[in-house]
Amino acid sequence: MEFLTDEQAAGFGRFTECPSQAELERVFLLDDADRIEVDKRRGAHNRVGFALQLTTVRYLGTFLSDPLAVPGGVLDYLAEQLDIADPSCVKAYVERVKTPYEHQWEIRQLDGYVEFGHPQRHELFQEFLAARAWMRVETAKALFDAAVAWLRQHRVLLPGVSVLARLVLQRHSEWVSALSVVAVSGLVLASAAPA
């Protein structure tokens, strides 16, 4: 993971700051279909907890191990939409340990999220990485960022940072090696050509 700073690796799949107002409005605004799903939950704590998980996975590309580890601005934005006067009621959401996991399962089904190892999507992802590495001259970090964007767009839950970094580095190294072979071959051909 030498192409990621410690700060970048630590912030992977987590909130590092509160999303901007534009991001809140784009990702955390609950539409009618979201509201129908959220309103199926009993209790304000379950409604806001479900909404947090629903919007967090859309924003980060993963579920948080602690579903309450979100910036206060995100919680307040969702609570306001749900007419929940006291956002701190969300603390009760994790009292029943199974609830967040059950909600994650429902959200996966609802929005079509799959695990990173899902056979068809993993194959598509590998093809994307290979094609991107061969078609663009970019750093491993840029390829990593493109990989994260692809996974989020295709609703594949992000793997751990080291797993994704290794895959990206492998593809990037293959490209660099192939480019070196082409460059050396070109030099040999150029030196052998008649003057």
Disulfide bonds with the S-S distance in Angstrom:
none
